[in-house]
Amino acid sequence: MRLSQGPFVTRRETPSDADTRGTEMLLRAGFIRQLGSGLYAMLPPMTRVLHRLETLIRHELDGAAQEVSFPLLQPAALWRQSGRWDAYTRAEGIMFAVTDRGGRELALAPTHEEVAVAVAKELVGSYRDLPLSVYQIGRKFRDELRPRAGLLRTREFVMKDGYSFHATAEDLARTFEVMGDAYARILTRLGADWRAAQADSGMIGGTGSREYLLLSDVGEDTLLSTADGLYTANAEQAVSRAHPAPASPFQTTKRRHTPGTPTVASACAVLGCEPAHMIKNVLYEAEALNGDQTSIRPVLVSLRGDHGVNPVKLWNAVSARMDGTLTALEVADTEQWAGNLPLGYIAPDLPDSADGPFLRLCDGAAAALRNFTTGANKTDWHVVGANWGDQFPLPEVADLRQAQAGEASLHDPVQPLISARGIEVGHIFQLGTRYTAALEMTFTAADGTPQTPTMGCYGLGVTRLAAALAEQFADECGLVWPALIAPHGVILTVVDMKDAAQVQAAETLYAALQAAGIDVLLDDRPLRAGVKFADADLTGIPWRVTLGRGVAGGTAEVRERRGGEVQEVGLGEVTQYLQTRLSQP
């Protein structure tokens, strides 16, 4: 390809819509253009990157799954049957829902679990038809509230999603690891700095899931791991050993007057104790949807004063105890549920409201406290030296707190958790019968009985992975693509298009590289050499061959984009040199 014959427009200035380095370089290098919030056009260089990435994915999945293509428009009836329609359209609100001219409701696909089951029902009759494993690469749509970071969080994106069906949970577990190994090979071949982490299954559901993340400071996810490599988890899911609370200074139970102390810090300052000695009680309001009926229930959460609530763990705990689909969970206004009693003075035994009983939950670390202090259900008063089972009944215990870096791991108390930021690019799930049972999929077992198959699903963001690689590898000069997915392997830069010898050498080498099967880009634009060099760095093509003054002596300058290594190579040896270097992992 010749640059003079294609749409190639780069920018010198930083675009106003670039909020990360990777996004800036993708925009400046002419790979993408923004059309609206979370909506991007993929220009020729980015399209080539995505096609090469898809080819890599297909290669690694060959033999493990067969490729299919499901419709983007899905009947709402399937989502209602699975129980996710309200969750996706009203609770999270991330699904685009449309109505056709016949009045039929349709979903614009954010994911395809329901469709996969509906299709598999027609393909699977007996245990002999299992396992069944399929995947597709196509567009997905999500109504993101706040799109950010270019292609990392968009409203329309390309994704590889796969689905498998099995006669036994053991067979599902094997395929789960097969897919995980495929993802590991893909990320390793790309040279990415990546981690696999235990993760929350979210609205997809299931009994267990694993995320694949590229480490990056712009990542939205926090990982907590140990140096021995035996534990890595998303902070939403992570567990740890809480730092032991120091011995309590309170040996007897008393009510203490604590005026003007609505916070943990202010109360501890007056009482002469540490936050770890306190039980704080946070009042939430949970909203659930059951059919067309919405219900509200207050939730009182007790935890140590030095700990924070993990919102994902709390959501899961409350959701499991509510009738219907949980649609909202927020800190409550105390006027309705606590008679305007400030949160800082609430006790674990706050009387139930006339509007309904509290769902009472206590984090495990808080449940272990003895001789603690807490609110007294009266403004400006606290109770000290209290104990569960004596002064206060112990609520239902659950893991609700946020694990923190520096806390000891569960598997080894001498291994502290280490924090890092990451970009999620893949997520695999063991769904069990969550969807197959809801959509009434069965197969005939060997003994003739009808059974429900177990299911897995496996997602890998294509545009998201490309964007994450841009974030991880970009430097101050531009993009730095892995050779495996770079838009071109080599760029030929002619220093002076008025120099006939340089132009002839470039044409000869261009033809030789093409004949050798090397994807080469010829920069034959009549521009200054400095502009061409800057554009070559900006686009991140792995190798640049410069044809300048050295042509008179029969040489070209060959420069590697990553690392900046420069070699003078004879014009007749450039093709073999690049073939060797491009074939290296």
C-alpha positions as CSV (number, residue, x, y, z in Angstrom):
1,M,0.0,0.0,0.0
2,R,1.2,3.5,-0.8
3,L,0.4,6.3,1.6
4,S,-0.1,8.7,-1.3
5,Q,-3.1,6.7,-2.5
6,G,-5.0,6.2,0.7
7,P,-6.8,8.2,3.4
8,F,-4.1,8.9,5.9
9,V,-4.5,12.0,8.1
10,T,-2.5,12.4,11.3
11,R,-2.7,15.2,13.9
12,R,0.1,17.0,15.7
13,E,-2.1,18.4,18.5
14,T,-3.8,16.4,21.3
15,P,-7.5,15.9,20.5
16,S,-9.9,17.4,23.0
17,D,-11.8,14.1,23.2
18,A,-8.7,12.1,24.3
19,D,-8.7,11.3,28.0
20,T,-5.9,8.7,28.0
21,R,-2.6,8.3,26.2
22,G,-3.8,5.4,24.1
23,T,-6.9,7.2,23.0
24,E,-4.8,10.3,22.1
25,M,-2.4,8.3,19.9
26,L,-5.2,6.3,18.2
27,L,-6.9,9.6,17.3
28,R,-3.7,11.4,16.3
29,A,-2.5,8.5,14.2
30,G,-5.7,8.4,12.2
31,F,-6.9,5.0,13.5
32,I,-10.3,6.1,14.8
33,R,-12.6,9.1,14.7
34,Q,-15.4,9.9,17.3
35,L,-18.9,10.4,15.9
36,G,-20.7,10.8,19.3
37,S,-20.6,9.8,22.9
38,G,-19.1,6.2,22.9
39,L,-19.4,5.9,19.1
40,Y,-16.3,5.6,17.0
41,A,-15.5,5.0,13.3
42,M,-12.7,2.5,12.6
43,L,-10.5,3.9,9.9
44,P,-8.3,1.7,7.6
45,P,-5.3,1.2,10.0
46,M,-7.6,0.3,12.9
47,T,-9.7,-2.0,10.7
48,R,-6.5,-3.9,9.7
49,V,-5.5,-4.2,13.4
50,L,-8.9,-5.6,14.3
51,H,-9.0,-8.1,11.4
52,R,-5.5,-9.4,12.4
53,L,-6.6,-9.7,16.0
54,E,-9.7,-11.6,15.0
55,T,-7.5,-13.9,12.9
56,L,-5.4,-14.6,16.0
57,I,-8.5,-15.4,18.0
58,R,-9.9,-17.7,15.4
59,H,-6.5,-19.5,15.2
60,E,-6.3,-20.1,19.0
61,L,-10.0,-21.3,19.1
62,D,-9.6,-23.7,16.2
63,G,-10.6,-27.2,17.4
64,A,-12.1,-25.9,20.7
65,A,-15.3,-24.3,19.3
66,Q,-17.1,-23.7,16.0
67,E,-17.9,-20.3,14.7
68,V,-21.5,-19.1,14.3
69,S,-23.3,-15.8,13.8
70,F,-26.3,-14.9,15.9
71,P,-28.7,-12.0,15.2
72,L,-28.2,-8.7,16.9
73,L,-31.9,-8.2,17.4
74,Q,-33.3,-10.6,20.0
75,P,-36.9,-11.2,21.0
76,A,-37.7,-9.7,24.4
77,A,-39.6,-12.9,25.3
78,L,-36.3,-14.8,25.6
79,W,-35.0,-12.2,28.0
80,R,-38.2,-12.3,30.0
81,Q,-38.1,-16.1,30.2
82,S,-34.5,-15.9,31.5
83,G,-35.5,-13.2,34.0
84,R,-33.0,-10.6,32.8
85,W,-35.3,-8.2,30.9
86,D,-36.0,-6.0,33.9
87,A,-32.4,-6.2,35.2
88,Y,-31.0,-5.0,31.9
89,T,-33.6,-2.5,30.9
90,R,-34.5,-1.0,34.3
91,A,-32.0,-2.0,37.0
92,E,-28.7,-1.5,35.1
93,G,-30.4,0.1,32.1
94,I,-27.6,-0.9,29.8
95,M,-29.6,-2.6,27.1
96,F,-31.1,-0.8,24.1
97,A,-34.7,-2.0,23.7
98,V,-36.7,-1.3,20.6
99,T,-40.2,-1.9,19.3
100,D,-40.8,-3.0,15.7
101,R,-43.7,-1.7,13.6
102,G,-45.8,-4.7,14.7
103,G,-45.4,-3.7,18.4
104,R,-43.0,-6.5,19.2
105,E,-40.3,-5.7,21.8
106,L,-36.7,-6.5,20.8
107,A,-33.4,-6.2,22.5
108,L,-30.3,-4.8,20.7
109,A,-27.8,-7.4,21.8
110,P,-25.5,-6.6,24.7
111,T,-24.8,-10.4,25.0
112,H,-26.2,-13.6,23.6
113,E,-26.8,-16.2,26.4
114,E,-30.5,-16.4,25.8
115,V,-30.1,-16.7,22.0
116,A,-27.4,-19.4,22.4
117,V,-29.7,-21.5,24.5
118,A,-32.6,-21.0,22.1
119,V,-30.5,-22.2,19.2
120,A,-28.8,-25.1,21.2
121,K,-32.3,-26.4,22.1
122,E,-32.8,-27.2,18.4
123,L,-29.4,-28.8,18.0
124,V,-29.2,-31.0,21.2
125,G,-31.5,-33.9,21.7
126,S,-29.4,-36.5,23.6
127,Y,-26.2,-36.8,25.5
128,R,-24.5,-37.9,22.3
129,D,-24.9,-34.3,21.0
130,L,-22.9,-32.9,23.9
131,P,-20.6,-31.2,24.5
132,L,-21.5,-28.3,22.1
133,S,-19.2,-25.3,21.9
134,V,-19.7,-22.3,19.6
135,Y,-18.5,-18.8,19.3
136,Q,-19.0,-15.7,17.2
137,I,-17.2,-12.4,16.6
138,G,-19.5,-9.5,16.1
139,R,-21.0,-6.2,17.3
140,K,-22.5,-5.6,20.7
141,F,-24.4,-2.7,22.1
142,R,-24.6,-1.3,25.6
143,D,-26.2,1.9,26.7
144,E,-23.2,3.1,28.8
145,L,-24.1,5.9,31.1
146,R,-20.6,7.4,30.9
147,P,-18.5,6.2,28.0
148,R,-14.8,6.9,28.6
149,A,-11.3,6.3,27.5
150,G,-12.0,6.0,23.8
151,L,-12.6,2.4,22.8
152,L,-12.3,1.0,26.4
153,R,-15.9,1.9,27.3
154,T,-18.2,2.5,24.3
155,R,-21.8,2.0,23.3
156,E,-21.0,-0.1,20.3
157,F,-18.1,-2.5,20.1
158,V,-16.8,-5.8,18.6
159,M,-16.6,-8.8,20.8
160,K,-15.8,-12.5,20.6
161,D,-18.4,-14.4,22.7
162,G,-18.6,-18.1,23.1
163,Y,-21.1,-20.6,24.6
164,S,-20.7,-24.2,25.6
165,F,-23.2,-26.9,26.7
166,H,-22.4,-30.0,28.7
167,A,-23.9,-33.1,30.2
168,T,-21.9,-32.7,33.5
169,A,-20.4,-30.0,35.6
170,E,-17.0,-31.8,35.3
171,D,-17.1,-31.5,31.5
172,L,-18.0,-27.8,31.8
173,A,-15.0,-27.3,34.1
174,R,-12.7,-28.8,31.5
175,T,-13.9,-26.5,28.8
176,F,-13.7,-23.5,31.1
177,E,-10.0,-24.3,31.4
178,V,-9.6,-24.9,27.7
179,M,-11.0,-21.4,27.0
180,G,-8.9,-19.9,29.7
181,D,-5.8,-21.5,28.2
182,A,-6.7,-20.1,24.8
183,Y,-7.1,-16.6,26.2
184,A,-3.7,-17.0,28.0
185,R,-2.1,-17.9,24.7
186,I,-3.6,-15.0,22.9
187,L,-2.4,-12.4,25.4
188,T,1.0,-14.0,25.7
189,R,1.5,-14.1,21.9
190,L,0.6,-10.4,21.9
191,G,3.4,-9.7,24.5
192,A,0.9,-8.1,26.9
193,D,1.5,-7.8,30.6
194,W,-1.6,-9.5,31.8
195,R,-3.2,-11.3,34.7
196,A,-6.0,-13.8,35.3
197,A,-8.2,-12.9,38.3
198,Q,-11.1,-14.3,40.3
199,A,-14.0,-12.1,39.5
200,D,-17.6,-11.4,40.3
201,S,-20.1,-12.9,37.9
202,G,-22.3,-9.8,37.9
203,M,-25.6,-10.0,36.0
204,I,-24.3,-12.8,33.8
205,G,-24.6,-15.0,36.8
206,G,-23.2,-18.5,37.5
207,T,-21.1,-20.2,40.1
208,G,-17.7,-18.9,39.2
209,S,-15.9,-16.7,36.8
210,R,-12.4,-15.5,35.8
211,E,-11.3,-12.2,34.3
212,Y,-8.3,-11.5,32.0
213,L,-6.8,-8.1,32.4
214,L,-4.0,-6.0,31.0
215,L,-2.2,-4.1,33.6
216,S,-2.5,-0.3,33.0
217,D,-2.9,2.8,35.2
218,V,-6.0,3.8,33.2
219,G,-7.8,0.6,34.0
220,E,-11.1,0.8,35.8
221,D,-10.5,-2.4,37.7
222,T,-8.3,-2.9,40.8
223,L,-6.5,-6.2,41.2
224,L,-5.4,-7.5,44.5
225,S,-2.7,-10.2,44.3
226,T,0.1,-11.9,46.2
227,A,3.8,-11.9,45.2
228,D,3.8,-15.8,45.3
229,G,1.4,-15.8,42.3
230,L,-1.1,-18.0,44.1
231,Y,-3.8,-15.4,44.4
232,T,-5.2,-12.7,42.1
233,A,-8.7,-11.3,42.3
234,N,-10.7,-8.3,41.2
235,A,-11.1,-6.0,44.2
236,E,-14.9,-6.6,43.8
237,Q,-14.4,-10.2,44.7
238,A,-11.2,-10.2,46.7
239,V,-11.0,-11.6,50.3
240,S,-8.3,-11.1,52.9
241,R,-7.5,-11.3,56.6
242,A,-8.6,-8.1,58.3
243,H,-5.9,-6.4,60.4
244,P,-6.6,-7.6,64.0
245,A,-8.3,-5.0,66.1
246,P,-6.2,-3.8,69.0
247,A,-7.4,-4.6,72.5
248,S,-10.5,-2.6,73.4
249,P,-10.1,0.2,75.9
250,F,-13.7,-0.5,77.1
251,Q,-14.2,-3.2,79.7
252,T,-17.7,-2.3,80.9
253,T,-20.8,-1.4,79.0
254,K,-21.8,2.3,79.3
255,R,-23.7,5.0,77.5
256,R,-21.5,8.0,76.7
257,H,-22.5,11.5,75.8
258,T,-20.7,12.3,72.6
259,P,-22.1,15.6,71.3
260,G,-21.3,16.6,67.7
261,T,-19.7,13.3,66.7
262,P,-21.6,12.0,63.7
263,T,-18.5,10.5,62.1
264,V,-16.2,7.6,63.1
265,A,-13.2,9.9,63.4
266,S,-15.0,12.4,65.6
267,A,-16.5,9.8,67.8
268,C,-13.2,8.0,68.3
269,A,-11.5,11.2,69.2
270,V,-14.0,11.9,72.0
271,L,-14.2,8.3,73.2
272,G,-10.4,7.7,73.1
273,C,-10.5,4.7,70.9
274,E,-9.5,3.6,67.4
275,P,-11.9,3.1,64.4
276,A,-11.2,-0.6,64.6
277,H,-13.0,-0.6,68.0
278,M,-16.2,0.8,66.5
279,I,-19.2,-0.8,64.8
280,K,-20.6,1.6,62.3
281,N,-24.1,1.0,61.0
282,V,-25.0,2.2,57.5
283,L,-28.6,2.4,56.4
284,Y,-29.4,1.5,52.8
285,E,-32.6,1.4,50.8
286,A,-33.1,-1.5,48.4
287,E,-35.6,-1.4,45.5
288,A,-36.7,-4.6,43.9
289,L,-39.0,-5.3,40.9
290,N,-41.3,-8.3,40.9
291,G,-43.4,-8.3,37.8
292,D,-45.0,-4.9,37.6
293,Q,-44.7,-4.4,41.4
294,T,-41.9,-2.4,43.0
295,S,-41.0,-2.9,46.6
296,I,-38.7,-1.0,48.9
297,R,-36.9,-2.5,51.9
298,P,-34.5,-0.9,54.4
299,V,-31.1,-2.6,54.8
300,L,-28.9,-2.0,57.9
301,V,-25.3,-3.0,57.4
302,S,-22.9,-3.3,60.4
303,L,-19.1,-3.2,59.9
304,R,-15.9,-2.1,61.6
305,G,-15.3,1.6,61.7
306,D,-12.0,1.2,59.8
307,H,-13.5,-0.8,57.0
308,G,-15.5,0.2,53.9
309,V,-18.4,-1.6,52.3
310,N,-17.7,-3.4,49.1
311,P,-20.7,-2.4,46.9
312,V,-20.6,-5.5,44.7
313,K,-20.5,-7.9,47.7
314,L,-23.3,-5.9,49.3
315,W,-25.4,-5.9,46.2
316,N,-25.0,-9.7,45.8
317,A,-25.9,-10.3,49.5
318,V,-29.0,-8.1,49.3
319,S,-30.0,-9.4,45.9
320,A,-30.0,-13.0,47.2
321,R,-32.3,-12.0,50.1
322,M,-34.9,-9.9,48.1
323,D,-38.1,-11.0,46.4
324,G,-37.8,-10.1,42.8
325,T,-35.0,-8.3,40.8
326,L,-32.9,-5.8,42.8
327,T,-32.9,-2.6,40.8
328,A,-31.3,-0.1,43.2
329,L,-29.4,0.0,46.4
330,E,-28.4,3.3,47.9
331,V,-27.6,4.9,51.2
332,A,-31.0,5.9,52.6
333,D,-32.4,9.1,53.9
334,T,-32.9,8.4,57.6
335,E,-36.0,10.5,57.8
336,Q,-38.3,7.6,56.8
337,W,-36.5,4.7,58.3
338,A,-34.7,6.1,61.4
339,G,-36.8,9.2,62.4
340,N,-34.1,11.6,61.3
341,L,-31.5,10.0,63.6
342,P,-28.1,10.8,62.0
343,L,-26.3,7.7,60.6
344,G,-23.4,8.1,63.1
345,Y,-25.6,7.4,66.1
346,I,-27.5,4.4,64.7
347,A,-27.1,1.2,66.7
348,P,-27.3,-2.4,65.3
349,D,-30.7,-2.8,67.0
350,L,-32.4,0.2,65.4
351,P,-36.1,-0.5,65.7
352,D,-37.9,-1.7,62.6
353,S,-39.7,1.0,60.7
354,A,-43.5,1.1,60.5
355,D,-43.1,0.8,56.7
356,G,-41.3,-2.6,57.0
357,P,-38.7,-4.7,58.9
358,F,-35.0,-4.1,58.2
359,L,-32.8,-6.6,56.4
360,R,-29.9,-6.7,58.9
361,L,-26.4,-7.8,57.8
362,C,-23.1,-7.8,59.6
363,D,-19.6,-8.2,58.0
364,G,-17.6,-11.1,59.4
365,A,-14.8,-8.9,60.8
366,A,-17.4,-6.8,62.6
367,A,-19.0,-9.9,64.0
368,A,-15.7,-10.8,65.6
369,L,-15.3,-7.6,67.6
370,R,-15.7,-7.7,71.4
371,N,-16.2,-4.7,73.8
372,F,-16.9,-2.4,70.9
373,T,-18.5,1.0,70.7
374,T,-21.4,1.9,68.4
375,G,-24.3,4.3,68.2
376,A,-27.0,4.4,70.9
377,N,-30.0,5.1,68.7
378,K,-30.0,8.6,70.2
379,T,-28.4,11.8,68.8
380,D,-25.1,12.7,70.5
381,W,-24.9,9.4,72.4
382,H,-22.8,6.2,71.9
383,V,-22.6,2.8,73.7
384,V,-19.1,1.5,74.7
385,G,-18.0,-1.9,75.8
386,A,-20.8,-3.7,73.9
387,N,-20.9,-7.3,72.8
388,W,-22.9,-9.3,70.3
389,G,-25.4,-11.6,72.1
390,D,-25.4,-9.4,75.2
391,Q,-26.3,-5.8,74.3
392,F,-27.0,-6.4,70.7
393,P,-28.3,-9.4,68.7
394,L,-25.9,-10.5,66.0
395,P,-27.4,-9.9,62.5
396,E,-26.9,-12.3,59.7
397,V,-23.2,-12.5,58.9
398,A,-21.8,-12.1,55.4
399,D,-18.6,-11.0,53.7
400,L,-19.3,-7.3,53.0
401,R,-16.1,-5.4,53.5
402,Q,-13.7,-4.2,50.9
403,A,-10.4,-6.1,51.0
404,Q,-7.4,-3.7,51.0
405,A,-3.8,-3.8,49.8
406,G,-1.4,-4.6,52.7
407,E,-3.9,-7.0,54.4
408,A,-2.8,-10.6,54.7
409,S,-4.0,-13.2,52.2
410,L,-6.2,-16.1,53.3
411,H,-3.9,-18.8,51.9
412,D,-0.7,-17.5,53.6
413,P,-0.7,-14.9,56.4
414,V,2.8,-13.7,55.5
415,Q,1.7,-12.9,51.9
416,P,0.2,-9.3,51.9
417,L,-2.1,-8.3,49.1
418,I,-0.6,-6.0,46.4
419,S,-2.7,-3.6,44.4
420,A,-2.6,-2.9,40.7
421,R,-4.8,-1.4,38.1
422,G,-6.0,-3.4,35.1
423,I,-8.2,-3.2,32.0
424,E,-10.6,-6.1,31.7
425,V,-10.4,-7.6,28.2
426,G,-11.9,-11.1,28.7
427,H,-14.2,-12.8,31.1
428,I,-15.2,-16.5,31.3
429,F,-18.0,-18.0,33.3
430,Q,-19.3,-21.3,34.6
431,L,-23.0,-20.6,34.3
432,G,-24.3,-24.0,35.4
433,T,-28.1,-24.3,34.6
434,R,-28.8,-20.6,35.2
435,Y,-30.1,-20.2,31.6
436,T,-30.7,-23.7,30.4
437,A,-33.2,-24.3,33.2
438,A,-35.0,-21.0,32.7
439,L,-35.4,-21.6,29.0
440,E,-36.4,-25.2,29.6
441,M,-33.5,-26.8,27.6
442,T,-33.2,-30.6,28.2
443,F,-31.4,-33.5,26.7
444,T,-32.0,-37.3,27.0
445,A,-29.3,-38.9,29.3
446,A,-27.8,-42.3,28.7
447,D,-30.4,-43.8,31.1
448,G,-33.3,-42.3,29.1
449,T,-34.2,-39.6,31.6
450,P,-34.5,-35.9,30.6
451,Q,-31.8,-33.7,32.2
452,T,-30.8,-30.0,32.0
453,P,-27.4,-29.3,30.5
454,T,-24.9,-27.1,32.2
455,M,-23.5,-24.1,30.3
456,G,-20.5,-21.8,30.1
457,C,-19.9,-18.5,28.4
458,Y,-16.6,-16.9,27.3
459,G,-16.2,-13.3,26.3
460,L,-13.2,-11.5,24.8
461,G,-13.5,-7.8,23.7
462,V,-11.9,-7.3,20.3
463,T,-12.0,-3.5,20.1
464,R,-11.4,-3.3,23.9
465,L,-8.3,-5.6,23.6
466,A,-6.9,-3.5,20.8
467,A,-7.4,-0.3,22.8
468,A,-5.9,-1.9,25.9
469,L,-2.8,-2.8,24.0
470,A,-2.6,0.8,22.7
471,E,-2.7,1.9,26.4
472,Q,-0.1,-0.5,27.6
473,F,2.4,-0.1,24.8
474,A,2.1,3.6,23.6
475,D,4.9,5.9,24.4
476,E,5.4,9.7,24.1
477,C,5.9,9.4,20.3
478,G,2.9,7.3,19.5
479,L,1.6,3.7,19.2
480,V,3.8,0.6,19.5
481,W,1.9,-2.4,18.0
482,P,2.9,-6.0,18.5
483,A,4.0,-7.2,15.1
484,L,1.3,-9.9,15.2
485,I,-1.5,-7.4,14.8
486,A,0.2,-4.2,13.5
487,P,-1.6,-2.7,10.5
488,H,1.6,-3.2,8.5
489,G,4.8,-5.0,9.3
490,V,7.1,-2.5,7.7
491,I,7.0,1.2,6.6
492,L,9.4,2.3,3.8
493,T,10.2,6.0,4.2
494,V,11.7,7.9,1.3
495,V,13.6,10.9,2.6
496,D,13.6,12.9,-0.6
497,M,11.0,12.1,-3.3
498,K,12.9,14.3,-5.7
499,D,16.0,12.0,-5.5
500,A,15.6,9.5,-8.3
501,A,18.0,7.0,-6.7
502,Q,16.1,7.0,-3.4
503,V,12.8,6.6,-5.2
504,Q,14.1,3.7,-7.4
505,A,15.6,1.9,-4.4
506,A,12.3,2.3,-2.5
507,E,10.3,0.9,-5.5
508,T,12.7,-2.1,-5.8
509,L,12.6,-2.9,-2.1
510,Y,8.8,-2.4,-2.0
511,A,8.3,-5.0,-4.7
512,A,10.8,-7.4,-3.0
513,L,9.1,-7.2,0.4
514,Q,5.7,-7.8,-1.2
515,A,7.0,-10.8,-3.1
516,A,8.4,-12.1,0.2
517,G,4.9,-11.9,1.8
518,I,5.7,-9.0,4.1
519,D,2.9,-6.4,4.6
520,V,4.7,-3.2,3.7
521,L,3.6,0.4,3.6
522,L,5.4,2.8,1.3
523,D,5.5,6.4,2.5
524,D,5.8,8.2,-0.9
525,R,4.3,11.5,0.2
526,P,6.2,14.6,-0.9
527,L,6.7,15.8,2.7
528,R,9.7,16.7,4.9
529,A,11.6,13.7,6.3
530,G,10.9,14.8,9.9
531,V,7.1,14.7,9.3
532,K,7.4,11.2,7.8
533,F,9.5,10.0,10.7
534,A,7.1,11.4,13.2
535,D,4.1,9.7,11.4
536,A,6.0,6.4,11.3
537,D,6.5,6.5,15.1
538,L,2.9,7.7,15.6
539,T,1.4,4.8,13.7
540,G,3.4,2.2,15.7
541,I,4.4,0.0,12.7
542,P,7.1,-2.4,14.0
543,W,9.9,-1.6,11.5
544,R,10.8,1.5,9.6
545,V,13.2,1.3,6.6
546,T,14.6,4.7,5.7
547,L,15.9,5.3,2.2
548,G,18.0,8.4,2.3
549,R,21.7,9.4,1.7
550,G,22.8,5.8,2.4
551,V,21.3,4.7,-0.8
552,A,24.3,6.1,-2.7
553,G,26.4,3.6,-0.7
554,G,24.0,0.7,-1.2
555,T,22.5,0.8,2.3
556,A,19.3,1.5,4.1
557,E,18.6,2.4,7.7
558,V,16.4,-0.2,9.5
559,R,14.8,0.9,12.8
560,E,12.7,-1.1,15.2
561,R,9.8,0.9,16.6
562,R,9.9,-0.8,20.0
563,G,13.2,-0.1,21.6
564,G,14.5,2.1,18.8
565,E,17.3,-0.2,17.7
566,V,18.9,1.1,14.4
567,Q,20.9,-1.0,11.9
568,E,22.5,-0.1,8.6
569,V,21.6,-2.9,6.2
570,G,22.6,-3.5,2.6
571,L,19.8,-2.8,0.2
572,G,20.0,-6.4,-1.1
573,E,19.8,-7.8,2.4
574,V,16.9,-5.8,3.9
575,T,14.2,-8.3,2.9
576,Q,16.0,-11.3,4.5
577,Y,16.8,-9.2,7.6
578,L,13.2,-8.2,8.1
579,Q,11.9,-11.7,7.3
580,T,14.1,-13.0,10.1
581,R,13.1,-10.3,12.6
582,L,9.4,-10.4,11.9
583,S,9.3,-14.2,12.4
584,Q,10.7,-13.9,15.9
585,P,8.2,-14.0,18.7
